[in-house]
Amino acid sequence: MKSNAKIKNTAAAAAEEKGTLGTRIKHTALQYKKHYPLVLMIVPGLIALILFNYLPIYGVTIAFKDFKLLEGITGSDWIGFENFAELFSGTDFLRVLRNTIVISLLKLACGLPAPIILALLLNEVKHTAYKKLIQTFTYMPHFFSWVVLSGIITMIFSTSGPVNSIIQALGGQPLSFFGDSGLFVGLVVGTAVWQSVGWGTIIYMAALSGVDESLYEAAVIDGAGRWKQALYVSVPCILPTIATVFILNLGSVLNAGFDQIYNMYNPTVYEVADIIDTYVLRRLQEMDYGIGTAADLFKSVVGLMFVLGGNWLTKKLSGDEMGIL
């Protein structure tokens, strides 16, 4: 009898779930029918997304083939992981991997806190016009391409540029920012932070605008000054945003910035400035498509693993209160 009752209850639950699912489908269909003009507006973007973002994924199979340009992707022979074996057996890739990791981690370490600090400072500015002026000047470099910025940076930091002129005026010797390996890496990291800090600040300013003012009032009553209000009220409130940005940035841990480095580096700093993206470009120029695709696929897979790992660690440390998945 108990078994029969259990079966009936299960059947009733399944029927109820089926009815609920059917109701949801009907409701969704009605919503689409009701708002079909908006749906039609999505179609061009959706088609472009499929054509330019999803269909090219098939090209990843080149990494597992002995690709011949005349035979195409489908006509080329499968060779398994031979391209990856050749890639990792070469000393060049290990060098560019090291350079990519070093530059990426330095950019992450300097670029993550910079917009947070700037946002906290701007949050203390009460003069609206002055705050907007600072924001405009700080995020303006984001809208310039690295082709333009690299020309400006080269002019400023050249041996006869303003920076070396100031150094010489103070009694120092001119520095070769584009010839010294250590100085060049520092220049790459510093200019990358300068270019992106203002744009990143927008995210944290938006998060700070949602902080309840009563929390600051309570902190003032407890005797907290500006510094402690920022440390114990502002930072904890934007911590979920910081965690999300950090996780997303982990996906670019092997993306050291192709546009920037390609427009700034030169043969004298190849030893520290040659990264995976420039290595892939050279392989493609040499028509070694299999190795180039394998290197780029490796970078993408590692980025995905870092995102998933960072998300898991963040959720673990925060008790499932933070994360993106």
JOTAVEN-V500104 format. One record per run of one state. SS is the DSSP state (h for helix, s for strand, l for the rest). FROM is the first residue (numbers start at 1). LEN is the number of residues. If there is no record, write none. Layout:
{{SS | FROM | LEN} {SS | FROM | LEN}}
This chain:
{{l | 1 | 1} {h | 2 | 33} {l | 35 | 1} {h | 36 | 29} {s | 65 | 4} {l | 69 | 3} {h | 72 | 4} {s | 76 | 3} {l | 79 | 3} {h | 82 | 8} {l | 90 | 1} {h | 91 | 33} {l | 124 | 4} {h | 128 | 16} {l | 144 | 2} {h | 146 | 12} {l | 158 | 4} {h | 162 | 8} {l | 170 | 11} {h | 181 | 29} {l | 210 | 3} {h | 213 | 9} {l | 222 | 4} {h | 226 | 12} {l | 238 | 1} {h | 239 | 12} {l | 251 | 7} {h | 258 | 7} {l | 265 | 2} {h | 267 | 7} {l | 274 | 2} {h | 276 | 10} {l | 286 | 3} {h | 289 | 30} {l | 319 | 7}}
